[in-house]
């Protein structure tokens, strides 16, 4: 049974933050209750700047943890006391120093349940797998200095400020490093779900658009980059298997569709044709695709690889965004047009492609937000999977103290 996250109780003189305008919607697990208050992009930047100053003020008391092996409940070592002190500094630790030792004094060096709960709180705030153990990923995050966190907060303040311009009453927000999508309507999160985003070698671009169409049982026209590096070699090695998976060769000029053969593979390799996958159960886009006009040919879609959503970090795609529950998003977008869940389910069966225009297309923001503040004033951080923070950070931003 999961525990509720601990509240962010920072030392009053240094890091007490009260931001009532912001909510914990990014902090909860995707798929939990709907109709949550959404983070207010307009209030985010001041909150992040304030938090950055508090983090800089912690530098005089922060000491990096001693490198070593992972730690878990029951361990006893001076390193446990170091972790306890760091978590106290950040406000995650709420318990007493540990069980009584033989001399009836608190044993601060023993990894007890209070420390495990503090680790869980810290893991939730940093997008880590919640285990209560000081595993390698958690220790790596604990080794990041408050000054570096301050720089991360400042960089994200600028991103939130930019996002605040033009969101409107109804919009979709995909936060790439959080691996999550939210549908926000009149300041409430009405839908949220896990996503898979682009690998570091095929990054999901940041963009603004609108979701204009929902396509049930889509075809997939293979982009040339994927064609050359991935699918053409497979087609040459085993054309029969590729045919069974629904791939056909389509000429660019005539749009004629032909089976895979040495001749058609050559035409595709020479740039005269490409591969297209027919609709159906095995289609790489799954049963639903969401069209958003953009120059990068990015869209949202279903996926056959549902097991990828079991990972905590999900940067596995060629750049497009895969959704865990695309039918729920289709229902949310088409419900104002009279669609119910039964109609959505019926549209996803069979092999017939159905392209439905969204009458009031919501804005879509694909953003890169590695920090935010929740309703309790607790900073949340996510790993900088694309190394974007370091490129955008002002020089020496992390080293500023109390400016």
GIZI-V152815 format. One record per residue. N is the residue number from 0. RES is the residue in one small letter. SS is DSSP state (helix for helix, strand for strand, loop for the rest). OMEGA is omega in degrees with one decimal (NA if undefined). Layout:
n	res	ss	omega
N	RES	SS	OMEGA
N	RES	SS	OMEGA
This chain:
n	res	ss	omega
0	x	loop	-177.0
1	x	loop	178.1
2	x	loop	175.1
3	x	loop	-179.6
4	x	loop	177.2
5	x	loop	176.1
6	x	loop	-176.3
7	x	loop	177.7
8	x	loop	180.0
9	x	loop	177.6
10	x	loop	-169.0
11	x	helix	-174.5
12	x	helix	-171.0
13	x	helix	-170.1
14	x	helix	174.4
15	x	loop	-178.0
16	x	loop	177.6
17	x	loop	-176.6
18	x	loop	-175.3
19	x	loop	-177.4
20	x	loop	-176.7
21	x	loop	-179.3
22	x	loop	-177.5
23	x	loop	-173.8
24	x	loop	177.8
25	x	loop	-174.0
26	x	loop	-176.5
27	x	loop	179.4
28	x	loop	175.3
29	x	loop	178.4
30	x	loop	175.6
31	x	loop	-169.7
32	x	loop	178.6
33	x	loop	-178.9
34	x	loop	173.2
35	x	strand	171.8
36	x	strand	179.4
37	x	loop	170.9
38	x	loop	179.4
39	x	loop	-178.3
40	x	helix	-179.5
41	x	helix	-179.9
42	x	helix	-172.3
43	x	helix	-174.3
44	x	helix	177.5
45	x	helix	179.3
46	x	helix	-179.7
47	x	helix	176.5
48	x	helix	179.1
49	x	helix	179.3
50	x	helix	179.2
51	x	helix	177.9
52	x	helix	179.0
53	x	helix	179.8
54	x	helix	177.7
55	x	helix	-178.9
56	x	helix	-179.9
57	x	loop	-171.9
58	x	loop	-177.6
59	x	loop	-177.4
60	x	loop	-177.6
61	x	loop	172.8
62	x	loop	-179.0
63	x	loop	178.3
64	x	loop	177.0
65	x	loop	178.8
66	x	loop	179.2
67	x	loop	-178.6
68	x	loop	175.0
69	x	loop	-179.7
70	x	strand	-179.5
71	x	loop	-178.5
72	x	loop	-178.6
73	x	loop	178.6
74	x	loop	176.0
75	x	strand	-177.5
76	x	loop	175.3
77	x	helix	178.3
78	x	helix	177.2
79	x	helix	178.5
80	x	helix	177.7
81	x	helix	178.7
82	x	helix	-179.4
83	x	helix	-179.4
84	x	helix	178.8
85	x	helix	-178.0
86	x	helix	171.7
87	x	helix	-179.0
88	x	helix	-178.5
89	x	helix	177.1
90	x	loop	178.7
91	x	loop	-176.2
92	x	loop	-178.0
93	x	loop	-172.2
94	x	loop	173.6
95	x	loop	-173.5
96	x	loop	177.8
97	x	loop	-179.8
98	x	loop	-179.9
99	x	strand	175.2
100	x	loop	-176.7
101	x	loop	-179.4
102	x	loop	177.6
103	x	loop	175.5
104	x	loop	177.4
105	x	strand	-178.1
106	x	loop	-175.5
107	x	loop	-177.4
108	x	loop	179.7
109	x	strand	179.4
110	x	loop	-174.6
111	x	loop	-176.8
112	x	helix	178.7
113	x	helix	177.7
114	x	helix	178.6
115	x	helix	177.6
116	x	helix	177.8
117	x	helix	176.5
118	x	helix	178.1
119	x	helix	178.0
120	x	helix	179.3
121	x	helix	179.9
122	x	helix	178.0
123	x	helix	-177.1
124	x	helix	-177.0
125	x	loop	175.5
126	x	loop	-179.8
127	x	loop	173.3
128	x	loop	-174.5
129	x	loop	-177.3
130	x	loop	-172.7
131	x	loop	177.1
132	x	loop	173.6
133	x	strand	-176.7
134	x	loop	-176.7
135	x	helix	-179.1
136	x	helix	179.6
137	x	helix	178.6
138	x	helix	178.6
139	x	helix	179.1
140	x	helix	178.2
141	x	helix	179.9
142	x	loop	177.2
143	x	loop	-174.6
144	x	loop	173.9
145	x	helix	178.0
146	x	helix	177.1
147	x	helix	176.1
148	x	helix	178.2
149	x	helix	176.6
150	x	helix	178.3
151	x	helix	178.4
152	x	helix	-179.7
153	x	helix	178.9
154	x	helix	-177.9
155	x	helix	174.4
156	x	helix	178.2
157	x	helix	179.7
158	x	helix	179.0
159	x	helix	179.4
160	x	helix	177.3
161	x	helix	-179.9
162	x	helix	-175.7
163	x	loop	-177.9
164	x	loop	170.7
165	x	loop	179.4
166	x	loop	-179.4
167	x	loop	-176.3
168	x	loop	-174.9
169	x	strand	-178.4
170	x	strand	174.2
171	x	strand	178.0
172	x	strand	172.9
173	x	strand	176.2
174	x	strand	-172.2
175	x	helix	-177.5
176	x	helix	173.9
177	x	helix	178.8
178	x	loop	-173.9
179	x	strand	173.8
180	x	strand	173.2
181	x	strand	167.4
182	x	strand	-177.5
183	x	strand	179.3
184	x	strand	179.7
185	x	loop	175.4
186	x	loop	179.5
187	x	strand	173.9
188	x	strand	-178.0
189	x	strand	177.3
190	x	strand	175.7
191	x	strand	-178.6
192	x	strand	177.1
193	x	strand	176.1
194	x	strand	166.3
195	x	strand	-177.1
196	x	strand	-175.0
197	x	strand	174.4
198	x	loop	178.3
199	x	loop	178.6
200	x	loop	178.7
201	x	loop	-169.2
202	x	loop	171.0
203	x	loop	-178.9
204	x	loop	173.8
205	x	loop	-178.5
206	x	strand	174.2
207	x	strand	179.5
208	x	strand	172.6
209	x	strand	174.0
210	x	strand	-172.0
211	x	strand	-175.8
212	x	strand	169.8
213	x	strand	-178.1
214	x	strand	176.4
215	x	strand	-177.7
216	x	loop	-176.2
217	x	loop	163.9
218	x	loop	174.7
219	x	strand	173.3
220	x	strand	-170.3
221	x	loop	174.2
222	x	loop	-174.0
223	x	helix	-179.6
224	x	helix	178.5
225	x	helix	178.9
226	x	helix	-174.0
227	x	helix	-173.3
228	x	helix	-171.3
229	x	helix	-167.2
230	x	helix	177.8
231	x	helix	175.2
232	x	helix	178.4
233	x	helix	179.4
234	x	helix	178.2
235	x	helix	-176.2
236	x	helix	-175.7
237	x	loop	-177.9
238	x	helix	-179.4
239	x	helix	179.6
240	x	helix	178.9
241	x	helix	177.4
242	x	helix	179.2
243	x	helix	178.2
244	x	loop	173.8
245	x	loop	-178.8
246	x	strand	175.3
247	x	strand	177.7
248	x	strand	-178.6
249	x	strand	177.3
250	x	strand	-179.6
251	x	loop	-175.5
252	x	loop	-173.9
253	x	loop	-174.2
254	x	loop	178.6
255	x	loop	179.2
256	x	strand	-178.5
257	x	strand	176.9
258	x	loop	176.8
259	x	loop	178.5
260	x	loop	176.7
261	x	helix	-179.0
262	x	helix	-177.9
263	x	helix	175.8
264	x	helix	178.5
265	x	helix	179.6
266	x	helix	176.8
267	x	helix	179.7
268	x	helix	-178.5
269	x	loop	177.4
270	x	loop	179.6
271	x	loop	-176.5
272	x	strand	175.7
273	x	strand	175.8
274	x	strand	173.9
275	x	strand	178.8
276	x	strand	-177.1
277	x	loop	179.0
278	x	loop	176.7
279	x	loop	-173.9
280	x	loop	-175.5
281	x	loop	-177.4
282	x	loop	-176.1
283	x	loop	178.4
284	x	loop	-178.7
285	x	loop	-174.6
286	x	loop	-175.6
287	x	strand	173.9
288	x	strand	178.9
289	x	strand	-174.7
290	x	strand	174.6
291	x	strand	-177.3
292	x	loop	176.9
293	x	loop	-176.6
294	x	loop	-176.1
295	x	loop	-179.3
296	x	loop	177.4
297	x	loop	173.5
298	x	loop	175.1
299	x	strand	-179.7
300	x	strand	173.7
301	x	loop	176.4
302	x	loop	174.0
303	x	loop	-174.4
304	x	loop	-178.0
305	x	helix	-178.8
306	x	helix	179.9
307	x	helix	-179.0
308	x	helix	176.3
309	x	helix	179.1
310	x	loop	178.1
311	x	loop	173.3
312	x	loop	-168.1
313	x	loop	175.4
314	x	strand	-172.6
315	x	strand	-170.3
316	x	strand	175.8
317	x	loop	178.5
318	x	loop	176.3
319	x	loop	-174.2
320	x	strand	178.4
321	x	strand	-175.5
322	x	strand	177.9
323	x	loop	-176.0
324	x	loop	-176.1
325	x	helix	179.0
326	x	helix	178.8
327	x	helix	177.1
328	x	helix	177.2
329	x	helix	178.8
330	x	helix	-178.6
331	x	helix	-178.0
332	x	helix	-175.1
333	x	helix	179.4
334	x	helix	177.6
335	x	helix	179.2
336	x	helix	175.2
337	x	loop	179.1
338	x	loop	170.4
339	x	loop	-176.6
340	x	helix	178.5
341	x	helix	179.9
342	x	helix	176.8
343	x	helix	-179.5
344	x	helix	179.1
345	x	helix	-178.9
346	x	helix	-177.8
347	x	loop	178.5
348	x	loop	-180.0
349	x	loop	-176.0
350	x	loop	-177.8
351	x	loop	177.9
352	x	loop	-178.8
353	x	strand	-176.9
354	x	strand	-175.7
355	x	strand	177.4
356	x	strand	175.3
357	x	loop	-170.7
358	x	loop	176.3
359	x	loop	-172.1
360	x	loop	179.7
361	x	loop	172.8
362	x	strand	176.7
363	x	strand	177.6
364	x	strand	171.2
365	x	strand	-169.7
366	x	strand	-178.9
367	x	loop	-174.2
368	x	loop	-179.1
369	x	loop	176.8
370	x	strand	173.7
371	x	strand	180.0
372	x	strand	-179.4
373	x	loop	-174.3
374	x	loop	178.8
375	x	loop	-179.9
376	x	loop	-177.0
377	x	loop	173.7
378	x	strand	173.6
379	x	strand	-178.3
380	x	strand	172.2
381	x	loop	-177.5
382	x	loop	-178.1
383	x	loop	-169.1
384	x	loop	-179.4
385	x	loop	-177.7
386	x	loop	-178.9
387	x	helix	-177.6
388	x	helix	-176.8
389	x	helix	179.3
390	x	helix	-176.4
391	x	helix	-175.5
392	x	loop	173.2
393	x	loop	-178.2
394	x	loop	178.2
395	x	loop	-179.0
396	x	helix	-176.9
397	x	helix	-175.4
398	x	helix	-178.4
399	x	loop	-179.5
400	x	loop	169.8
401	x	loop	-179.3
402	x	loop	NA
